[in-house]
């Protein structure tokens, strides 16, 4: 009997998988790192790893279509004369005119306004269209200060001092030359066509003590009318929240690593920052330790997709959430309708992330006049409003099932965790137990 | 002329009064006494008022000034005239860090010295410093003019865009992408205009050297990576 070696299939390395190998080859061929938009694509513990327990003998639910479940939220009542009143705790996150087309910004404003919530400017200043179509507009105060001026500061409804964002804590904005049209260049006071790599630090303050003085200045300029938010990327949520409160913030916005960006290095998006799920409890703990929970509001962003995610964020102690990527999808980003064109760009609907190149077939992340026309801001705004309403209804459905007559009455006790990681990060007991890692008692 | 004593009057009252100038008002000149290093003195002015501050101020004096004329008869803390839109701010003494940061217009005159990052991210403001300026001044300067009668510290004009820098004394070092450039007739004319506005006499425009962007870092090129 002759011996034949049995067939062994080729084995690919888990460490050097196909994507990794392709990235090594791409780097070797081009000599430059990959730049892209959106947030992290790696799988991280998330809201999917939590479940609601619902009512039982000891907890009784509210009737779905009869008993009221309030969704309203007031933001910024700590110091501001004119706090923000929203009908839903789902807000639209900061995204710049420049990164997005004028039509896309208008659609976000329209959708938010129909749904009774706020939208936010970005690293590029405030446009008249955006102001005009947004009933409640938050004006970002960024390190670059592109387009910053006192008139817009005064016509904003709130001011958001941006320290960082989840996709790139410690990084500045990036808008490459191909998207710098005449209008964008003019608003940012820079030559057309050059790469705009925004500063990552504010030019006139460093550290929490300076921030306190900066917030005082913004309040004085606006006669103490506007709520002042401080936005941080998910890095050290306990201390960042505590320091923002100490500096005088009315609202803290905390953005986890699933939060999107218009453009930055892939290595940055994938390797810097913490998952949203891991950020919430430390931030809430900081507020509680300072006696400021519910007095300074906490807005959570980064990977919020559904009413379930909203309800889970609120149950963990947030006052509101913000959506960015999901809002873009609602208005048409990565829609399979444009699949043929995505294929021409070497990608597919659902994976398109070269937002910095300005060739978006959906007409959203572009300044190309022809592509921009593809987005009808009225219809797109309507889609966003529908989506916001669905998310709100979903969150209410869950809250009623947990016996809550306001979304803010959701609490950690309503949750259980599916994985050890989620249990540890969210400090929620593993399903079927009363224990989570770090709690002790095992 | 209203005199506001910050030893007895809350800052909020001062700034609120400056923001509520009625059309046709005769009270367009204010005097502020006892500033005692207060922050945010005379911020957000949006009318052609004149403010004389009798003493030294803290952070962000005359921040976002739009049309006012503010004179500090003392020294100024960090971020004086930050993001100024228009008008004039004069500091009789020295200015701390970030003077004129991100300013979009108007004229900032510092009769003493300015510390580091003077004119950082300037976007159209004109700044004239009678004395010296510190390191990293005009960092990422986008447009406007920075005129220095004395010396400049390290890394002048690092990552400069289109701001124009004029230094009469020595420059310790230039930042990334900042180079000395030819002083052409139009620059001499502009310099003469700025010097006159800033009350500088007995100094000729020809005594300055001009610095600006080499524009090599405007679009990312891997071969320039060592410059960052």
Interface residues (C-beta under 8 A of the other chain):
Chain A: X30 X31 X32 X144 X145 X148 X149 X150 X151 X153 X176 X177 X189 X190 X191 X193 X194 X195 X197 X199 X203 X204 X205 X210 X213 X214 X216 X217 X220 X221 X222 X223 X224
Chain B: X11 X12 X15 X16 X19 X39 X40 X43 X44 X46 X58 X59 X60 X63 X64 X66 X78 X79 X82 X83 X85 X97 X98 X101 X102 X104 X117 X120 X121 X123 X124 X139 X140 X142 X143 X161 X162 X218 X219 X220 X222
